[in-house]
Amino acid sequence: MVCDLNSDLGESFGPWPMGDDVAMLDIVSSANIACGFHAGDPAGILRTIKAAVERNIAIGAHVGYRDLAGFGRRNMEPTSEELFGDVIYQIGALKGLAAAAKAKVTYVKPHGALYNTIAHNQRQADDVIRAIKAIDPELVLLALAGAPVVEQARAAGLTVVEEVFADRAYTADGQLVSRTQPGAVVHDVNEVASRALAMARDGVVKSIDGQTIKLNAQSICVHGDSPNAVALARTVRQAFDAAGLRIEPFAPAI
Protein backbone atom coordinates (compact mmCIF):
# COMPACT_ATOMS: atom_id res chain seq x y z
CA MET A 1 0.00 0.00 0.00
CA VAL A 2 1.24 3.49 -0.90
CA CYS A 3 0.45 6.88 0.66
CA ASP A 4 1.83 10.39 0.30
CA LEU A 5 3.11 12.28 3.35
CA ASN A 6 3.28 16.05 2.98
CA SER A 7 4.27 19.05 5.09
CA ASP A 8 4.06 22.85 4.85
CA LEU A 9 7.58 24.23 4.44
CA GLY A 10 9.53 27.32 3.34
CA GLU A 11 7.74 29.44 5.94
CA SER A 12 10.73 31.10 7.63
CA PHE A 13 10.98 34.85 7.08
CA GLY A 14 14.34 36.62 7.15
CA PRO A 15 15.89 36.08 10.60
CA TRP A 16 12.68 34.49 11.98
CA PRO A 17 12.85 30.70 11.60
CA MET A 18 9.75 28.55 11.23
CA GLY A 19 10.17 24.80 11.53
CA ASP A 20 13.06 22.62 10.37
CA ASP A 21 12.68 22.21 6.62
CA VAL A 22 15.77 20.07 6.09
CA ALA A 23 14.79 17.56 8.75
CA MET A 24 11.22 17.38 7.45
CA LEU A 25 12.41 16.86 3.88
CA ASP A 26 14.24 13.74 5.05
CA ILE A 27 10.88 12.31 6.14
CA VAL A 28 8.07 13.47 3.82
CA SER A 29 7.44 12.77 0.14
CA SER A 30 5.84 16.11 -0.84
CA ALA A 31 6.65 19.69 0.20
CA ASN A 32 4.01 22.41 0.20
CA ILE A 33 6.26 25.45 -0.13
CA ALA A 34 5.15 28.93 0.93
CA CYS A 35 4.92 31.52 -1.82
CA GLY A 36 5.51 34.72 0.16
CA PHE A 37 1.94 35.84 0.90
CA HIS A 38 1.37 34.12 4.26
CA ALA A 39 5.02 33.34 5.00
CA GLY A 40 8.44 32.86 3.43
CA ASP A 41 10.97 35.12 1.76
CA PRO A 42 12.48 34.47 -1.70
CA ALA A 43 15.95 33.43 -0.51
CA GLY A 44 14.54 31.05 2.09
CA ILE A 45 11.99 29.62 -0.30
CA LEU A 46 14.75 28.95 -2.83
CA ARG A 47 16.83 27.16 -0.17
CA THR A 48 13.89 24.92 0.63
CA ILE A 49 13.31 24.16 -3.04
CA LYS A 50 16.96 23.21 -3.51
CA ALA A 51 16.86 20.96 -0.44
CA ALA A 52 13.72 19.28 -1.82
CA VAL A 53 15.40 18.73 -5.19
CA GLU A 54 18.39 17.08 -3.50
CA ARG A 55 16.02 14.59 -1.86
CA ASN A 56 13.75 14.01 -4.87
CA ILE A 57 10.74 15.46 -3.04
CA ALA A 58 7.67 16.67 -4.96
CA ILE A 59 7.15 20.45 -4.84
CA GLY A 60 3.80 22.19 -4.47
CA ALA A 61 2.78 25.84 -4.30
CA HIS A 62 1.34 26.65 -0.85
CA VAL A 63 -0.75 29.66 -1.82
CA GLY A 64 -2.62 31.77 0.71
CA TYR A 65 -4.32 35.05 1.45
CA ARG A 66 -2.14 38.17 1.43
CA ASP A 67 -1.71 38.03 5.22
CA LEU A 68 1.85 37.94 6.57
CA ALA A 69 0.83 39.37 9.94
CA GLY A 70 -1.81 36.70 10.48
CA PHE A 71 0.17 33.82 8.92
CA GLY A 72 -2.66 33.39 6.44
CA ARG A 73 -5.01 32.07 9.10
CA ARG A 74 -7.46 34.99 9.18
CA ASN A 75 -10.66 34.78 7.15
CA MET A 76 -10.73 37.24 4.27
CA GLU A 77 -13.08 38.27 1.48
CA PRO A 78 -10.96 39.34 -1.50
CA THR A 79 -12.83 40.07 -4.70
CA SER A 80 -12.71 37.43 -7.40
CA GLU A 81 -10.37 39.63 -9.43
CA GLU A 82 -8.02 39.97 -6.45
CA LEU A 83 -7.99 36.30 -5.48
CA PHE A 84 -7.60 35.14 -9.08
CA GLY A 85 -4.57 37.42 -9.53
CA ASP A 86 -3.07 36.62 -6.13
CA VAL A 87 -3.12 32.85 -6.75
CA ILE A 88 -1.57 33.22 -10.21
CA TYR A 89 1.07 35.57 -8.80
CA GLN A 90 2.08 33.13 -6.05
CA ILE A 91 2.23 30.09 -8.30
CA GLY A 92 4.23 32.08 -10.83
CA ALA A 93 6.72 33.18 -8.17
CA LEU A 94 7.29 29.62 -6.99
CA LYS A 95 7.57 28.38 -10.57
CA GLY A 96 10.28 30.96 -11.23
CA LEU A 97 12.30 30.01 -8.15
CA ALA A 98 11.84 26.32 -8.93
CA ALA A 99 13.08 26.83 -12.50
CA ALA A 100 16.25 28.43 -11.12
CA ALA A 101 16.79 25.25 -9.08
CA LYS A 102 16.10 23.00 -12.09
CA ALA A 103 12.88 21.86 -10.44
CA LYS A 104 9.19 21.87 -11.31
CA VAL A 105 6.08 22.78 -9.35
CA THR A 106 3.60 19.91 -9.78
CA TYR A 107 0.70 20.75 -7.49
CA VAL A 108 -1.05 23.47 -5.48
CA LYS A 109 -2.19 23.33 -1.86
CA PRO A 110 -4.00 26.41 -0.53
CA HIS A 111 -2.94 27.46 2.96
CA GLY A 112 -4.78 28.09 6.22
CA ALA A 113 -7.91 30.21 6.00
CA LEU A 114 -7.94 30.06 2.19
CA TYR A 115 -7.80 26.24 2.30
CA ASN A 116 -10.69 26.04 4.76
CA THR A 117 -12.73 28.69 2.95
CA ILE A 118 -12.57 27.15 -0.52
CA ALA A 119 -13.48 23.76 0.91
CA HIS A 120 -17.08 25.01 1.11
CA ASN A 121 -17.20 28.50 -0.44
CA GLN A 122 -18.09 27.98 -4.09
CA ARG A 123 -17.15 31.49 -5.24
CA GLN A 124 -13.66 31.57 -3.76
CA ALA A 125 -13.09 27.95 -4.78
CA ASP A 126 -13.96 28.89 -8.37
CA ASP A 127 -11.49 31.79 -8.24
CA VAL A 128 -8.69 29.47 -7.12
CA ILE A 129 -9.61 26.77 -9.64
CA ARG A 130 -9.71 29.28 -12.51
CA ALA A 131 -6.34 30.70 -11.45
CA ILE A 132 -4.70 27.27 -11.42
CA LYS A 133 -6.13 26.44 -14.83
CA ALA A 134 -5.04 29.82 -16.21
CA ILE A 135 -1.38 29.40 -15.26
CA ASP A 136 -0.98 25.62 -15.60
CA PRO A 137 -3.95 23.23 -15.97
CA GLU A 138 -1.63 20.26 -15.39
CA LEU A 139 -1.14 21.25 -11.75
CA VAL A 140 -2.79 18.93 -9.22
CA LEU A 141 -4.99 20.49 -6.52
CA LEU A 142 -4.49 19.16 -2.98
CA ALA A 143 -7.79 19.70 -1.13
CA LEU A 144 -9.67 18.72 2.01
CA ALA A 145 -10.95 15.15 1.69
CA GLY A 146 -14.70 14.93 1.19
CA ALA A 147 -15.25 18.69 0.84
CA PRO A 148 -17.42 20.11 -1.99
CA VAL A 149 -14.36 21.73 -3.59
CA VAL A 150 -13.08 18.27 -4.57
CA GLU A 151 -15.92 17.60 -7.01
CA GLN A 152 -16.09 21.27 -8.03
CA ALA A 153 -12.44 21.21 -9.13
CA ARG A 154 -12.76 17.84 -10.85
CA ALA A 155 -15.82 19.05 -12.75
CA ALA A 156 -13.70 22.01 -13.93
CA GLY A 157 -11.06 19.62 -15.28
CA LEU A 158 -8.41 19.66 -12.55
CA THR A 159 -6.84 16.56 -11.08
CA VAL A 160 -7.57 16.56 -7.34
CA VAL A 161 -5.87 14.64 -4.54
CA GLU A 162 -7.82 14.38 -1.28
CA GLU A 163 -5.88 15.32 1.85
CA VAL A 164 -6.27 14.42 5.51
CA PHE A 165 -4.51 15.76 8.60
CA ALA A 166 -2.91 13.46 11.15
CA ASP A 167 -2.26 16.29 13.61
CA ARG A 168 -5.62 18.12 13.40
CA ALA A 169 -8.92 17.30 15.08
CA TYR A 170 -12.05 16.74 12.98
CA THR A 171 -15.69 17.59 13.54
CA ALA A 172 -18.32 14.89 13.05
CA ASP A 173 -19.09 16.22 9.54
CA GLY A 174 -15.48 15.89 8.37
CA GLN A 175 -14.35 19.49 8.77
CA LEU A 176 -11.25 20.59 10.66
CA VAL A 177 -11.87 21.87 14.17
CA SER A 178 -11.12 25.60 14.31
CA ARG A 179 -7.73 26.43 15.76
CA THR A 180 -9.54 28.75 18.15
CA GLN A 181 -11.04 25.70 19.87
CA PRO A 182 -9.27 23.53 22.48
CA GLY A 183 -7.95 20.24 21.12
CA ALA A 184 -7.85 21.46 17.51
CA VAL A 185 -4.20 20.45 17.14
CA VAL A 186 -2.98 16.99 18.19
CA HIS A 187 0.51 17.07 19.72
CA ASP A 188 1.02 13.55 21.08
CA VAL A 189 3.38 11.72 18.69
CA ASN A 190 1.89 8.28 19.26
CA GLU A 191 -1.66 9.51 18.79
CA VAL A 192 -0.70 11.27 15.56
CA ALA A 193 1.00 8.10 14.24
CA SER A 194 -2.01 5.98 15.17
CA ARG A 195 -4.38 8.40 13.46
CA ALA A 196 -2.20 8.47 10.33
CA LEU A 197 -2.17 4.66 10.12
CA ALA A 198 -5.95 4.47 10.49
CA MET A 199 -6.35 7.10 7.79
CA ALA A 200 -3.98 5.42 5.34
CA ARG A 201 -5.04 1.79 5.88
CA ASP A 202 -8.72 2.08 6.74
CA GLY A 203 -9.77 5.53 5.52
CA VAL A 204 -11.15 6.50 8.92
CA VAL A 205 -10.48 8.96 11.74
CA LYS A 206 -12.14 9.61 15.09
CA SER A 207 -13.85 12.97 15.35
CA ILE A 208 -13.29 15.21 18.36
CA ASP A 209 -16.51 13.84 19.87
CA GLY A 210 -15.55 10.20 19.28
CA GLN A 211 -17.43 9.41 16.09
CA THR A 212 -15.81 7.41 13.28
CA ILE A 213 -15.53 9.39 10.03
CA LYS A 214 -14.80 7.91 6.62
CA LEU A 215 -12.20 9.85 4.62
CA ASN A 216 -10.40 9.27 1.33
CA ALA A 217 -6.79 9.64 2.52
CA GLN A 218 -4.72 10.08 -0.64
CA SER A 219 -2.21 12.36 1.10
CA ILE A 220 -1.54 12.89 4.80
CA CYS A 221 -0.30 16.20 6.20
CA VAL A 222 1.86 16.78 9.25
CA HIS A 223 2.24 20.54 9.78
CA GLY A 224 5.80 21.83 9.63
CA ASP A 225 5.20 24.73 12.04
CA SER A 226 4.18 22.64 15.08
CA PRO A 227 6.74 22.76 17.93
CA ASN A 228 7.37 19.00 17.66
CA ALA A 229 6.73 18.71 13.91
CA VAL A 230 9.83 16.67 13.12
CA ALA A 231 9.14 14.18 15.93
CA LEU A 232 5.54 13.83 14.76
CA ALA A 233 6.50 13.23 11.14
CA ARG A 234 9.29 10.84 12.07
CA THR A 235 6.97 8.77 14.27
CA VAL A 236 4.40 8.60 11.49
CA ARG A 237 7.06 7.47 9.03
CA GLN A 238 8.34 4.81 11.43
CA ALA A 239 4.80 3.55 11.98
CA PHE A 240 4.23 3.34 8.23
CA ASP A 241 7.51 1.49 7.70
CA ALA A 242 6.63 -0.99 10.44
CA ALA A 243 3.22 -1.59 8.88
CA GLY A 244 4.66 -2.07 5.40
CA LEU A 245 3.15 1.14 3.96
CA ARG A 246 5.30 2.89 1.33
CA ILE A 247 5.52 6.67 1.35
CA GLU A 248 5.61 8.08 -2.18
CA PRO A 249 4.56 11.42 -3.72
CA PHE A 250 1.21 11.58 -5.55
CA ALA A 251 2.77 13.94 -8.11
CA PRO A 252 6.13 13.50 -9.87
CA ALA A 253 9.19 14.74 -8.01
CA ILE A 254 11.33 16.64 -10.53
C-alpha positions, 0 to 999 in steps of 0.5 A: 500500500502506498500513501503520500506524506506532505508538510508545509515548508519554506515558511521562515521569514528573514531572521525568523525561523519557522520549523526545520525544513531540512529535517522534514524533507528527510521524512516526507514525500511532498513539500508544500512550499510557501509563496511569500503571501502568508510566510516565506521570503524568496531566498529562504523559499529557494533554499527549501526548493533546492533541499527538496530537489536534492532529496527528490521530493515533490514540490507544491505551491502553498498559496494563501491570502495576502496576510503575513501578519496573520500567517494566512489564518485569518478569514478574508473576502478578497474580490474574485479579481483579487484572489484570481490574480493573487493565486496566479502571482504566487504560483508564478513566483514559486515556478520561477524560483523552482526553475532556477533550481532545475525543479518543477512545481507539480501541485497546489495546496492552498494554505490556512484560511484560504484552504478552509474557505474554498473547501465550502465557499463555491465562489472563492473555490472557483477563483482558485480553480480558474487561477490554477487552470489559467497558469498551468492546468496540469497542476494537481490540486491538494484539497480537504478530503470529502469537501465540496471543492473536490468535485467542483475542481474535478468538474472544472477539469483539474486533477484533485488529490484528497488530503487528511490531517494526522495532527488536526482534530475533525468535527463529526461532519469531516471538517477541521476543528477551528484552531480557536477551539481547544484540542484542535491540534494533536501534539502527542506523537503516538496519537498522531502516528495511530491516526495516520495509520488508520487514515492510510489503511482504513480511511477512517479517523475519530472525530473530536466527539468520538465518532468514526468518520470515513475519509479518502486519505490520498495524502496525509499532512503533518504541519511543519510549524508545530513545535514538535513537527519533526518528531511527529513526522518521524513517528508517522514514518516509522509507523508506516515502515513498520506496517509495510506502507510505502511513502511516495509522492502523488505527483512527480518529483522533478 
